[in-house]
């Protein structure tokens, strides 16, 4: 049973240490001693950071007596006064010389701070109350009269990120602010209009195409009358920021959580529209959470690892426990505190002072934003956890409750989860193409960028915007009991420019076939990359297999690699960038994850970096396991086969199990056919066969002949692959 009082004590300790350690980022205003600012105070995220700080410090100041209570209250009031004074209705320029507010994102900081603001209202002066009312009414009126977000005006919705209409999270926080202000100030002239508009925003937060014909009543009207458009695909995939964005699913839930608890804390009414489709989305999202509380971002991540979206999973978990009765949600929240403590362990009390030291030194604007998000959600835990109605004790384990299949064919994403393996593939991941095959209880093994997919980068592509020089050509998904198979292709080197005056495009095609085998442990993968026939290319980077394994704070900065040549401990960080060679066709990580080359490799390589990797913000040390890892410019011949490999990945496998795996290549005489077979640890045999050619081909495997359409793959074994639907979501 989760000990809620212990969770509160842990959160309070983390928050108090953080408050004491962040004085260097507190800026007292020289000409106004009662006013100050946390972080840069600049527009957008600087403003958000300061609101987060106000809510967190107000919460800290309201805790049972601590030595710094008076100082914390002064900081909370000072940061709030700065926020109110520098609003467009306040007229005092911020630290960047500008005023904030009346924008699509301006109400987000307010929403995230209000849980704490209520804790210090007794210390408000009359001027503070008037200023807060002025700002809240202004934001609500702006939404009512002339809201715009990019090219979308007012309540907007769209399945795809292109065009700026996929805005589920801002619809939710806009609707929440409108309702909040109407409830706080019911005598205001526009209060009823704010509530009416709040319902429209909220119904078009977690919205799907079926809402267009839904007769169910919400706030007295059919959902179909409130509906503007779908932001989510039918099975709740979200194409936010242009990729399958699990993180923003959590953000959508978090904003609903804030209003849910804040209104209850104040004894105010809640809009029934707040909960529209939230439970349906949660039943999908919960299956994309590792057992250690970390998001399983099957579509990748553009930002700092284990931050921002990960943070706001915490209030979402409290919401799921209270509203949906999810019996595992509080335990997952407790596991998140473990992650926070590991990140901060051994440091000066800041949350990211060790892992993001480079950002702390070079970009305090963004660094303080990340710090403030974690402080904010810890304060939310302290304010919301006492309000949570404890769910019934679980009757099954979390892994059993999260097991099953999920697919969103229109988005090219598929997942199968069992107690021993989380397997997924997303064609429209960040950067295009990403796979996972991991123990579902251990998120420290997960890294996203091009995982288990080739890295093919041509001269002129600096790699800072993954996917910008790639184009998805086609993909196909087949589900069957216990797993799935998918096959597709990506154009590489698209629209590349080279200093000075040169350019080239469509320089190679990557083909991938990936299958989750029904043994609940093994995945098979084929990778085949061919240079374009009509042009000379210049490769800047070429990596195959590409199993990326973090090696950082969360696993003690040590990975034990076992291979046929023995055992090596890789401590992080290494002294230099290097590539280590391990003779033989297999390799195992920590007796938890195995990989076996079945086609095109006689030794395993581990590429290491002396600096953190993990996306553009370099937020995690990671080892990359490859069969080929070439960096540095080298020509590619027209039509050259750049990659032609196949391998197996084994979740939860020891070194001994990995070493005993048997398998190999399947050779075909027909052009374009590729295949591998494997004997799984449970004794069953499977073959993955793909047709990477342009014409239909016949293949024979296990004495069975079948035809493969171009760009398709099949898994053959004791249980034949057959089309199927995603399993129904679990009960929570």
C-alpha positions as CSV (number, residue, x, y, z in Angstrom):
1,X,0.0,0.0,0.0
2,X,1.3,3.4,-1.0
3,X,2.3,5.5,2.1
4,X,0.9,9.0,1.2
5,X,2.3,10.7,4.2
6,X,5.8,9.4,3.4
7,X,5.4,10.7,-0.2
8,X,4.5,14.1,1.1
9,X,7.5,14.2,3.4
10,X,9.8,13.2,0.5
11,X,8.3,15.9,-1.7
12,X,8.7,18.5,1.0
13,X,12.4,17.6,1.5
14,X,13.1,17.8,-2.2
15,X,11.3,21.2,-2.5
16,X,12.9,22.7,0.6
17,X,16.4,21.7,-0.5
18,X,15.7,23.2,-3.9
19,X,14.4,26.5,-2.6
20,X,17.6,26.9,-0.5
21,X,19.8,26.1,-3.5
22,X,18.2,28.4,-6.1
23,X,19.0,31.8,-4.6
24,X,21.3,32.7,-7.4
25,X,18.3,32.7,-9.8
26,X,16.2,35.0,-7.6
27,X,16.3,38.7,-8.8
28,X,15.0,41.2,-6.4
29,X,13.8,44.3,-8.2
30,X,16.0,47.2,-7.3
31,X,13.3,49.9,-7.3
32,X,10.6,47.7,-5.7
33,X,11.8,45.7,-2.7
34,X,8.5,43.8,-2.4
35,X,8.9,42.4,-5.9
36,X,11.2,39.9,-7.4
37,X,11.6,37.3,-10.2
38,X,12.8,33.8,-10.5
39,X,14.8,33.1,-13.6
40,X,15.1,35.4,-16.6
41,X,11.6,36.9,-16.4
42,X,11.6,37.0,-20.2
43,X,8.6,36.3,-22.3
44,X,7.0,32.9,-22.6
45,X,9.1,30.4,-20.6
46,X,10.7,33.0,-18.4
47,X,7.2,34.1,-17.4
48,X,6.0,30.5,-16.9
49,X,9.0,29.7,-14.7
50,X,8.3,32.7,-12.5
51,X,4.6,31.6,-12.1
52,X,5.8,28.0,-11.3
53,X,8.1,29.5,-8.7
54,X,5.4,31.5,-7.1
55,X,3.1,28.5,-6.7
56,X,5.9,26.3,-5.4
57,X,7.2,28.8,-2.9
58,X,3.7,29.6,-1.6
59,X,3.2,25.9,-1.0
60,X,6.5,25.5,0.8
61,X,5.7,28.5,3.0
62,X,2.4,27.0,4.0
63,X,4.0,23.7,5.2
64,X,4.4,23.0,9.0
65,X,7.0,25.3,10.5
66,X,10.4,25.3,8.8
67,X,13.3,27.7,9.3
68,X,12.8,29.4,6.0
69,X,9.0,29.9,6.1
70,X,9.0,33.7,6.3
71,X,11.6,34.0,3.5
72,X,9.7,31.6,1.3
73,X,6.5,33.6,1.7
74,X,8.3,36.8,0.8
75,X,9.6,35.1,-2.3
76,X,6.2,33.7,-3.2
77,X,4.6,37.1,-2.9
78,X,7.4,38.9,-4.6
79,X,7.3,36.6,-7.7
80,X,3.5,36.9,-7.9
81,X,3.7,40.7,-7.7
82,X,6.3,40.7,-10.5
83,X,4.1,38.5,-12.7
84,X,1.0,40.7,-12.1
85,X,2.9,44.0,-12.6
86,X,4.5,42.9,-15.9
87,X,1.3,41.8,-17.4
88,X,-0.1,43.8,-20.3
89,X,-2.7,45.3,-17.9
90,X,0.0,46.1,-15.3
91,X,2.2,48.3,-17.5
92,X,5.6,47.6,-15.8
93,X,8.0,46.2,-18.4
94,X,9.6,42.9,-17.5
95,X,13.4,42.1,-17.4
96,X,13.4,41.9,-21.2
97,X,11.7,45.3,-21.5
98,X,8.4,43.7,-22.6
99,X,5.0,43.0,-21.2
100,X,3.5,39.5,-21.2
101,X,-0.1,38.2,-21.5
102,X,-3.1,37.9,-23.9
103,X,-1.5,35.1,-25.9
104,X,-2.3,31.5,-26.6
105,X,0.2,30.4,-23.9
106,X,-0.1,33.2,-21.3
107,X,-2.7,31.4,-19.2
108,X,-0.6,28.2,-18.8
109,X,1.7,29.6,-16.2
110,X,-1.3,31.0,-14.3
111,X,-3.0,27.6,-14.4
112,X,0.1,25.8,-13.1
113,X,0.5,28.3,-10.2
114,X,-3.0,28.6,-8.8
115,X,-2.7,25.5,-6.6
116,X,-0.1,27.4,-4.6
117,X,-1.5,30.9,-4.9
118,X,-4.5,29.8,-2.9
119,X,-2.1,28.9,-0.1
120,X,-0.9,32.5,0.4
121,X,-4.1,34.5,-0.2
122,X,-4.4,35.3,3.5
123,X,-1.1,37.3,3.1
124,X,-2.5,39.3,0.2
125,X,-2.9,43.0,0.4
126,X,-5.9,44.6,-1.2
127,X,-3.7,45.7,-4.1
128,X,-2.6,42.1,-4.6
129,X,-6.2,40.9,-4.8
130,X,-7.1,43.6,-7.2
131,X,-4.1,42.9,-9.4
132,X,-4.8,39.2,-9.5
133,X,-8.4,39.8,-10.5
134,X,-7.3,42.3,-13.1
135,X,-5.0,39.8,-14.8
136,X,-7.4,36.8,-14.6
137,X,-10.3,38.8,-16.0
138,X,-8.1,40.2,-18.8
139,X,-7.0,36.7,-19.8
140,X,-10.5,35.4,-19.8
141,X,-11.8,38.3,-21.8
142,X,-9.0,37.9,-24.4
143,X,-10.0,34.3,-24.9
144,X,-13.6,35.4,-25.3
145,X,-13.0,38.1,-27.8
146,X,-9.8,37.6,-29.9
147,X,-7.8,34.5,-29.1
148,X,-5.5,33.3,-31.7
149,X,-2.8,30.6,-31.8
150,X,-0.5,30.8,-34.8
151,X,-2.8,30.4,-37.9
152,X,-5.7,29.1,-35.8
153,X,-8.1,31.5,-34.3
154,X,-10.3,30.7,-31.2
155,X,-11.2,27.1,-30.5
156,X,-9.2,25.0,-33.0
157,X,-8.5,21.4,-33.7
158,X,-6.8,19.2,-36.2
159,X,-5.3,15.7,-36.4
160,X,-2.0,16.7,-37.8
161,X,0.5,19.2,-36.4
162,X,0.9,20.9,-39.8
163,X,-1.2,24.1,-40.0
164,X,-1.1,24.9,-36.3
165,X,-4.5,23.4,-35.5
166,X,-3.5,20.4,-33.4
167,X,-3.8,22.2,-30.1
168,X,-5.4,19.9,-27.5
169,X,-3.3,21.0,-24.6
170,X,-3.9,24.8,-25.1
171,X,-7.6,24.1,-25.6
172,X,-7.7,22.4,-22.3
173,X,-5.8,25.1,-20.3
174,X,-7.8,27.8,-22.0
175,X,-11.1,26.1,-21.1
176,X,-9.8,25.6,-17.5
177,X,-8.8,29.2,-17.1
178,X,-12.2,30.4,-18.4
179,X,-14.1,28.2,-16.0
180,X,-11.7,29.0,-13.1
181,X,-12.2,32.8,-13.5
182,X,-15.9,32.5,-13.9
183,X,-16.1,30.5,-10.6
184,X,-13.8,32.8,-8.7
185,X,-15.6,36.0,-9.9
186,X,-19.2,35.0,-10.7
187,X,-20.3,38.7,-10.6
188,X,-18.2,39.7,-13.6
189,X,-20.1,40.8,-16.6
190,X,-18.8,38.0,-18.9
191,X,-18.9,35.1,-16.4
192,X,-21.6,33.2,-18.1
193,X,-20.0,33.7,-21.5
194,X,-16.7,32.5,-20.1
195,X,-18.3,29.3,-18.9
196,X,-20.0,28.7,-22.3
197,X,-16.7,29.1,-24.1
198,X,-15.0,26.9,-21.5
199,X,-17.1,24.0,-22.5
200,X,-16.3,24.4,-26.2
201,X,-12.6,24.5,-25.4
202,X,-12.7,21.5,-23.1
203,X,-14.7,19.3,-25.4
204,X,-12.2,20.1,-28.1
205,X,-9.2,19.1,-26.0
206,X,-9.1,15.3,-26.0
207,X,-11.4,15.2,-29.1
208,X,-11.8,12.5,-31.7
209,X,-13.6,12.2,-35.0
210,X,-16.4,10.2,-33.4
211,X,-17.4,13.4,-31.5
212,X,-18.8,14.9,-34.6
213,X,-21.8,12.5,-34.4
214,X,-21.9,11.9,-30.6
215,X,-25.4,12.6,-29.2
216,X,-24.2,12.3,-25.5
217,X,-25.1,15.4,-23.6
218,X,-22.4,17.6,-22.0
219,X,-23.5,20.8,-20.3
220,X,-26.9,20.4,-21.8
221,X,-25.9,20.0,-25.4
222,X,-24.9,17.0,-27.5
223,X,-21.1,16.6,-27.9
224,X,-21.6,17.0,-31.6
225,X,-22.8,20.6,-31.1
226,X,-19.7,21.5,-29.1
227,X,-17.3,19.7,-31.5
228,X,-15.0,21.7,-33.7
229,X,-12.6,19.0,-34.8
230,X,-10.4,16.0,-33.7
231,X,-7.1,16.5,-32.0
232,X,-6.5,12.8,-31.4
233,X,-6.7,9.8,-33.7
234,X,-9.4,7.2,-33.0
235,X,-7.1,5.1,-30.7
236,X,-5.7,8.3,-29.0
237,X,-2.4,8.7,-30.9
238,X,-1.4,12.4,-30.8
239,X,0.6,14.0,-33.6
240,X,1.7,17.0,-31.5
241,X,4.9,18.9,-32.6
242,X,4.8,16.7,-35.7
243,X,5.4,13.3,-34.1
244,X,3.7,10.6,-32.0
245,X,3.8,12.6,-28.7
246,X,3.2,10.5,-25.6
247,X,4.5,13.4,-23.5
248,X,1.7,15.8,-24.6
249,X,-0.9,13.2,-23.8
250,X,0.4,13.5,-20.2
251,X,0.3,17.3,-20.5
252,X,-3.4,17.2,-21.5
253,X,-4.2,15.0,-18.5
254,X,-2.2,17.3,-16.2
255,X,-4.1,20.4,-17.1
256,X,-7.4,18.7,-16.4
257,X,-5.9,17.5,-13.1
258,X,-5.1,21.0,-12.0
259,X,-8.7,22.3,-12.3
260,X,-10.1,19.1,-10.9
261,X,-8.2,19.5,-7.7
262,X,-8.1,23.3,-7.4
263,X,-11.9,23.6,-7.7
264,X,-12.4,20.9,-5.1
265,X,-9.9,22.5,-2.8
266,X,-11.9,25.7,-2.9
267,X,-15.3,24.0,-2.8
268,X,-16.2,25.4,-6.3
269,X,-18.1,23.7,-9.1
270,X,-16.4,21.7,-11.8
271,X,-17.5,21.6,-15.5
272,X,-18.6,18.2,-16.7
273,X,-16.8,19.0,-20.0
274,X,-13.5,18.8,-18.2
275,X,-13.6,15.1,-18.3
276,X,-14.5,14.7,-21.9
277,X,-12.6,11.6,-23.3
278,X,-10.0,12.0,-20.5
279,X,-10.6,8.5,-19.2
280,X,-10.4,6.9,-22.6
281,X,-7.1,8.6,-23.2
282,X,-5.8,7.6,-19.8
283,X,-6.5,3.9,-20.5
284,X,-4.1,4.2,-23.5
285,X,-1.5,6.5,-21.8
286,X,-1.1,4.3,-18.7
287,X,0.1,1.5,-21.0
288,X,2.9,3.9,-22.1
289,X,4.4,4.2,-18.7
290,X,7.2,2.0,-17.5
291,X,6.8,0.3,-14.2
292,X,9.4,2.7,-12.6
293,X,7.1,5.7,-13.4
294,X,9.0,6.9,-16.5
295,X,7.0,7.7,-19.7
296,X,7.6,5.1,-22.4
297,X,7.9,7.6,-25.2
298,X,7.3,5.2,-28.1
299,X,7.3,8.2,-30.5
300,X,10.4,9.9,-29.1
301,X,11.0,13.3,-27.6
302,X,12.3,16.6,-28.8
303,X,13.3,17.9,-25.4
304,X,15.4,17.2,-22.3
305,X,15.1,13.6,-21.3
306,X,13.0,12.8,-18.1
307,X,11.9,16.5,-17.8
308,X,8.9,18.7,-18.6
309,X,6.3,16.3,-19.9
310,X,7.6,13.6,-17.6
311,X,7.2,16.1,-14.7
312,X,3.5,16.7,-15.4
313,X,2.7,13.0,-15.4
314,X,2.8,13.4,-11.6
315,X,-0.5,15.4,-11.3
316,X,-2.0,13.3,-14.0
317,X,-1.3,10.2,-11.9
318,X,-3.0,11.8,-8.9
319,X,-5.9,12.6,-11.1
320,X,-6.1,9.1,-12.4
321,X,-6.2,7.7,-8.9
322,X,-8.9,10.1,-7.7
323,X,-11.1,10.4,-10.8
324,X,-10.7,7.0,-12.5
325,X,-9.9,4.9,-9.5
326,X,-6.7,3.6,-11.1
327,X,-5.3,1.3,-8.3
328,X,-1.7,1.6,-9.6
329,X,-1.5,5.3,-10.1
330,X,-0.3,6.3,-6.6
331,X,2.4,3.6,-6.7
332,X,3.6,5.0,-10.1
333,X,3.6,8.5,-8.5
334,X,5.8,7.2,-5.7
335,X,8.2,5.7,-8.3
336,X,8.4,9.1,-9.9
337,X,9.7,10.5,-6.6
338,X,12.4,7.8,-6.8
339,X,13.5,9.3,-10.2
340,X,13.5,12.8,-8.8
341,X,15.6,11.8,-5.9
342,X,18.2,10.0,-8.1
343,X,18.4,13.1,-10.4
344,X,19.1,15.3,-7.4
345,X,21.3,12.9,-5.4
346,X,24.8,14.0,-4.6
347,X,24.2,17.5,-5.9
348,X,23.7,20.9,-4.3
349,X,19.9,20.6,-3.9
350,X,19.0,21.7,-7.4
351,X,17.1,19.1,-9.5
352,X,19.3,19.1,-12.6
353,X,22.5,20.6,-11.3
354,X,24.6,17.5,-12.1
355,X,22.9,16.1,-15.2
356,X,22.4,19.5,-16.9
357,X,25.4,21.3,-15.7
358,X,26.2,22.5,-19.2
359,X,22.8,24.0,-19.6
360,X,23.0,25.6,-16.1
361,X,26.2,27.3,-17.2
362,X,25.2,28.2,-20.7
363,X,21.4,28.8,-20.8
364,X,19.9,29.8,-17.4
365,X,16.7,30.9,-19.1
366,X,15.9,27.3,-20.1
367,X,17.6,25.7,-17.2
368,X,15.4,27.6,-14.6
369,X,12.3,26.7,-16.6
370,X,13.1,23.0,-16.2
371,X,13.9,23.4,-12.5
372,X,10.7,25.3,-11.9
373,X,8.6,22.6,-13.5
374,X,9.8,20.0,-11.1
375,X,9.3,22.3,-8.2
376,X,5.8,23.0,-9.4
377,X,4.7,19.4,-9.6
378,X,6.2,18.6,-6.2
379,X,4.1,21.4,-4.8
380,X,1.1,20.0,-6.6
381,X,1.7,16.7,-5.0
382,X,1.7,18.4,-1.6
383,X,-1.5,20.2,-2.3
384,X,-3.4,17.5,-4.2
385,X,-2.4,14.2,-2.6
386,X,-4.4,14.9,0.6
387,X,-7.5,15.4,-1.7
388,X,-7.1,12.1,-3.5
389,X,-9.7,9.4,-2.7
390,X,-7.6,6.3,-2.4
391,X,-8.5,3.7,-5.0
392,X,-9.2,0.1,-4.0
393,X,-6.1,-2.1,-3.7
394,X,-5.2,-3.7,-7.1
395,X,-6.3,-7.2,-7.9
396,X,-3.5,-7.7,-10.5
397,X,0.0,-6.4,-11.0
398,X,0.5,-3.2,-12.9
399,X,2.2,-5.1,-15.7
400,X,-0.7,-7.5,-16.0
401,X,-3.1,-4.5,-16.1
402,X,-1.1,-2.7,-18.8
403,X,-0.6,-5.8,-21.0
404,X,-2.0,-6.1,-24.5
405,X,-1.8,-4.5,-27.9
406,X,-2.3,-1.0,-29.2
407,X,-2.2,0.3,-32.8
408,X,-2.9,3.5,-34.6
409,X,-2.5,2.5,-38.3
410,X,-3.2,6.0,-39.7
411,X,-0.2,7.3,-37.7
412,X,2.0,4.3,-38.3
413,X,2.4,3.3,-34.7
414,X,2.0,-0.1,-32.9
415,X,2.8,-1.5,-29.5
416,X,2.5,-4.8,-27.7
417,X,3.2,-5.0,-24.0
418,X,3.4,-8.1,-21.8
419,X,4.9,-8.6,-18.3
420,X,8.3,-9.4,-19.9
421,X,8.5,-7.1,-22.9
422,X,7.4,-3.7,-24.1
423,X,7.8,-3.7,-27.9
424,X,6.8,-0.9,-30.2
425,X,7.5,0.7,-33.5
426,X,6.5,4.3,-34.6
427,X,7.1,5.4,-38.2
428,X,6.1,9.0,-37.4
429,X,8.3,9.2,-34.3
430,X,10.5,12.3,-33.8
431,X,13.0,12.1,-36.6
432,X,11.0,9.2,-38.3
433,X,11.3,5.6,-37.3
434,X,11.9,4.4,-33.7
435,X,11.5,1.0,-32.1
436,X,11.6,-0.3,-28.6
437,X,12.2,-3.8,-27.1
438,X,12.7,-3.5,-23.4
439,X,11.7,-4.9,-20.0
440,X,8.6,-2.8,-19.2
441,X,9.6,-2.2,-15.6
442,X,12.9,-0.5,-16.3
443,X,12.7,2.9,-18.1
444,X,16.4,3.5,-17.5
445,X,17.2,1.3,-20.5
446,X,15.1,3.4,-22.8
447,X,16.5,6.0,-25.2
448,X,14.5,7.3,-28.2
449,X,16.3,8.8,-31.1
450,X,16.4,6.4,-34.0
451,X,16.5,3.5,-31.6
452,X,16.9,0.1,-33.4
453,X,16.8,2.0,-36.7
454,X,19.6,3.0,-39.1
455,X,21.2,6.5,-38.9
456,X,21.9,7.7,-42.4
457,X,23.1,11.3,-42.6
458,X,24.5,13.0,-45.7
459,X,26.9,15.9,-46.1
460,X,25.0,19.1,-45.4
461,X,22.8,17.6,-42.7
462,X,24.1,18.6,-39.3
463,X,21.7,16.3,-37.5
464,X,20.4,19.0,-35.2
465,X,16.9,18.5,-36.5
466,X,16.3,14.8,-36.8
467,X,13.9,13.9,-39.6
468,X,14.3,17.3,-41.4
469,X,16.2,15.6,-44.2
470,X,14.0,12.5,-44.3
471,X,10.7,11.7,-45.9
472,X,8.4,8.7,-45.0
473,X,7.5,6.8,-48.2
474,X,5.3,4.0,-47.0
475,X,4.5,1.8,-44.0
476,X,2.3,-1.2,-43.2
477,X,1.4,-2.8,-39.9
478,X,0.0,-6.3,-39.2
479,X,-1.1,-7.4,-35.8
480,X,-1.5,-11.0,-34.5
481,X,-2.0,-12.6,-31.1
482,X,1.0,-11.8,-28.9
483,X,2.8,-9.4,-31.3
484,X,3.0,-7.5,-34.6
485,X,5.0,-7.0,-37.7
486,X,5.6,-3.8,-39.6
487,X,7.5,-2.8,-42.7
488,X,8.2,0.5,-44.4
489,X,10.7,2.8,-46.1
490,X,12.2,6.3,-45.7
491,X,13.9,8.5,-48.2
492,X,17.2,9.8,-46.9
493,X,19.2,13.0,-47.7
494,X,16.2,15.1,-48.8
495,X,16.7,18.7,-49.7
496,X,20.3,18.9,-48.4
497,X,22.3,22.0,-49.1
498,X,26.1,22.2,-49.0
499,X,28.2,25.3,-48.6
500,X,28.6,27.1,-50.9
501,X,25.9,26.8,-53.5
502,X,25.6,23.0,-53.8
503,X,22.5,20.8,-53.1
504,X,21.3,17.3,-53.4
505,X,18.2,15.4,-52.6
506,X,16.7,11.9,-52.4
507,X,20.1,10.2,-51.9
508,X,19.2,6.8,-50.4
509,X,16.2,4.7,-49.3
510,X,16.1,3.0,-45.9
511,X,13.9,-0.1,-45.6
512,X,13.0,-1.6,-42.2
513,X,11.0,-4.6,-41.1
514,X,10.4,-5.1,-37.4
515,X,8.4,-7.8,-35.6
516,X,7.5,-8.5,-32.0
517,X,7.5,-12.3,-31.7
518,X,4.6,-13.9,-29.7
519,X,7.1,-15.4,-27.2
520,X,6.8,-12.2,-25.1
521,X,10.5,-11.6,-25.1
522,X,12.0,-11.4,-28.6
523,X,11.9,-8.9,-31.5
524,X,13.4,-9.4,-35.0
525,X,14.6,-6.6,-37.2
526,X,15.8,-6.3,-40.9
527,X,17.5,-3.1,-42.0
528,X,18.4,-2.5,-45.7
529,X,19.7,0.8,-47.0
530,X,20.5,1.5,-50.7
531,X,22.0,4.6,-52.2
532,X,20.1,6.3,-55.0
533,X,21.0,4.9,-58.4
534,X,21.3,8.2,-60.2
535,X,23.7,10.2,-58.0
536,X,26.9,10.4,-56.1
537,X,26.4,10.9,-52.3
538,X,28.7,11.9,-49.5
539,X,27.8,10.2,-46.2
540,X,28.5,12.1,-43.0
541,X,27.3,9.3,-40.6
542,X,26.2,5.7,-41.1
543,X,25.1,3.5,-38.2
544,X,23.1,0.3,-38.3
545,X,21.4,-1.8,-35.7
546,X,21.6,1.2,-33.4
547,X,20.4,0.0,-30.0
548,X,20.8,3.0,-27.7
549,X,21.3,2.4,-24.0
550,X,21.4,5.2,-21.5
551,X,24.2,5.1,-19.0
552,X,23.7,7.9,-16.5
553,X,22.5,8.8,-13.1
554,X,19.4,6.6,-13.1
555,X,21.4,3.3,-13.5
556,X,24.4,4.4,-11.3
557,X,26.4,5.4,-14.4
558,X,27.6,1.8,-14.9
559,X,26.6,-0.8,-17.5
560,X,28.0,-4.3,-17.6
561,X,28.5,-5.6,-21.1
562,X,28.9,-9.3,-21.6
563,X,29.9,-10.9,-24.9
564,X,31.7,-14.0,-26.2
565,X,35.0,-12.3,-25.2
566,X,34.0,-11.8,-21.6
567,X,32.7,-9.0,-19.3
568,X,33.4,-5.3,-19.4
569,X,32.1,-2.6,-17.1
570,X,31.4,0.7,-18.9
571,X,31.5,3.6,-16.4
572,X,30.1,6.9,-17.5
573,X,31.3,9.3,-18.7
574,X,34.2,7.8,-20.7
575,X,37.5,9.8,-20.8
576,X,37.1,10.2,-24.6
577,X,34.9,9.5,-27.6
578,X,35.6,5.9,-28.6
579,X,34.3,2.8,-30.3
580,X,34.8,-0.6,-28.6
581,X,34.7,-3.8,-30.6
582,X,33.3,-7.0,-29.1
583,X,34.1,-10.1,-31.2
584,X,31.2,-12.5,-31.8
585,X,27.6,-12.2,-32.8
586,X,26.0,-11.4,-29.5
587,X,26.1,-8.9,-26.7
588,X,24.2,-8.5,-23.4
589,X,23.6,-5.4,-21.2
590,X,23.3,-5.9,-17.4
591,X,21.8,-9.4,-17.8
592,X,18.7,-7.5,-18.8
593,X,18.9,-6.9,-22.5
594,X,20.4,-9.1,-25.3
595,X,21.1,-8.5,-28.9
596,X,22.1,-11.1,-31.5
597,X,23.4,-10.5,-35.0
598,X,21.7,-12.9,-37.5
599,X,22.7,-11.4,-40.8
600,X,25.6,-9.1,-41.8
601,X,27.7,-8.9,-38.7
602,X,30.6,-10.7,-37.1
603,X,31.3,-8.4,-34.2
604,X,29.4,-5.9,-32.1
605,X,30.5,-2.3,-31.7
606,X,29.7,0.1,-28.8
607,X,30.2,3.8,-29.6
608,X,30.8,6.0,-26.5
609,X,30.7,9.7,-26.1
610,X,32.5,11.8,-23.5
611,X,29.6,14.3,-23.6
612,X,26.0,13.6,-23.0
613,X,23.8,12.8,-26.0
614,X,20.1,12.2,-25.9
615,X,18.7,14.8,-28.2
616,X,19.5,18.4,-29.0
617,X,19.9,19.3,-25.4
618,X,22.4,16.5,-24.6
619,X,20.7,15.4,-21.5
620,X,21.8,11.8,-21.0
621,X,25.0,9.7,-21.5
622,X,24.2,6.8,-23.8
623,X,26.0,3.9,-25.3
624,X,25.2,3.0,-28.9
625,X,25.4,-0.7,-30.0
626,X,26.0,-1.2,-33.7
627,X,27.4,-3.5,-36.3
628,X,28.7,-0.6,-38.3
629,X,29.4,2.9,-37.0
630,X,31.0,5.3,-39.5
631,X,31.4,9.0,-38.8
632,X,33.2,11.4,-41.1
633,X,32.6,12.2,-44.7
634,X,32.9,9.4,-47.2
635,X,31.5,9.0,-50.7
636,X,28.7,6.5,-51.5
637,X,28.5,5.0,-55.0
638,X,25.2,5.1,-57.0
639,X,23.1,2.1,-56.1
640,X,25.5,1.0,-53.4
641,X,24.0,-1.2,-50.6
642,X,24.9,0.7,-47.5
643,X,23.3,-1.5,-44.9
644,X,22.0,-5.1,-45.2
645,X,21.6,-6.7,-41.7
646,X,19.2,-8.6,-39.5
647,X,19.2,-9.1,-35.7
648,X,17.2,-10.2,-32.7
649,X,16.7,-8.2,-29.5
650,X,15.7,-10.1,-26.3
651,X,14.0,-8.3,-23.4
652,X,14.9,-9.5,-19.9
653,X,17.5,-11.9,-21.2
654,X,20.6,-12.9,-19.2
655,X,24.0,-13.2,-20.9
656,X,23.7,-17.0,-20.9
657,X,20.3,-16.9,-22.5
658,X,21.6,-14.4,-25.2
659,X,24.6,-16.6,-25.9
660,X,22.4,-19.7,-26.5
661,X,20.2,-18.0,-29.1
662,X,20.5,-19.6,-32.5
663,X,19.5,-18.2,-35.8
664,X,20.8,-16.8,-39.1
665,X,20.1,-15.3,-42.5
666,X,17.6,-16.8,-45.0
667,X,18.9,-16.4,-48.5
668,X,16.6,-15.9,-51.5
669,X,17.3,-15.8,-55.2
670,X,14.7,-13.2,-55.9
671,X,15.8,-9.6,-55.8
672,X,14.6,-7.5,-52.8
673,X,13.8,-10.4,-50.5
674,X,15.5,-10.5,-47.1
675,X,14.9,-12.8,-44.1
676,X,16.3,-14.0,-40.8
677,X,15.2,-16.8,-38.5
678,X,15.7,-17.3,-34.8
679,X,15.1,-20.1,-32.2
680,X,13.7,-18.2,-29.2
681,X,14.7,-19.0,-25.6
682,X,11.4,-20.8,-25.2
683,X,12.3,-23.2,-28.0
684,X,10.0,-21.9,-30.7
685,X,11.3,-20.9,-34.1
686,X,10.3,-17.8,-36.1
687,X,11.3,-16.2,-39.4
688,X,10.9,-12.6,-40.5
689,X,10.8,-12.1,-44.2
690,X,10.5,-8.8,-46.0
691,X,10.1,-7.7,-49.6
692,X,12.1,-4.5,-50.0
693,X,11.7,-4.6,-53.8
694,X,9.3,-2.9,-56.2
695,X,7.4,-6.0,-57.3
696,X,5.5,-8.8,-55.6
697,X,7.7,-11.8,-54.8
698,X,7.1,-15.4,-53.7
699,X,9.1,-16.8,-50.7
700,X,9.4,-20.1,-49.0
701,X,10.0,-20.5,-45.3
702,X,9.5,-23.5,-43.0
703,X,8.3,-25.4,-46.1
704,X,5.5,-22.9,-46.8
705,X,5.3,-20.7,-49.9
706,X,3.6,-17.4,-49.8
707,X,3.6,-14.1,-51.8
708,X,4.7,-10.8,-50.4
709,X,3.6,-7.5,-51.8
710,X,6.2,-4.8,-52.3
711,X,7.1,-3.1,-49.0
712,X,5.6,-5.8,-46.8
713,X,6.9,-8.2,-44.2
714,X,5.6,-11.4,-42.6
715,X,6.4,-13.3,-39.5
716,X,6.2,-17.1,-39.8
717,X,6.4,-19.7,-37.1
718,X,4.4,-22.1,-35.0
719,X,1.6,-19.6,-34.8
720,X,1.0,-18.0,-38.1
721,X,0.6,-14.3,-38.3
722,X,-2.9,-13.1,-38.9
723,X,-4.4,-9.7,-39.0
724,X,-6.1,-8.5,-35.8
725,X,-7.3,-5.5,-33.9
726,X,-5.7,-3.8,-31.0
727,X,-6.7,-5.2,-27.6
728,X,-9.3,-3.2,-25.7
729,X,-7.8,-0.9,-23.2
730,X,-7.6,-2.0,-19.6
731,X,-10.2,-1.3,-17.0
732,X,-8.7,1.8,-15.6
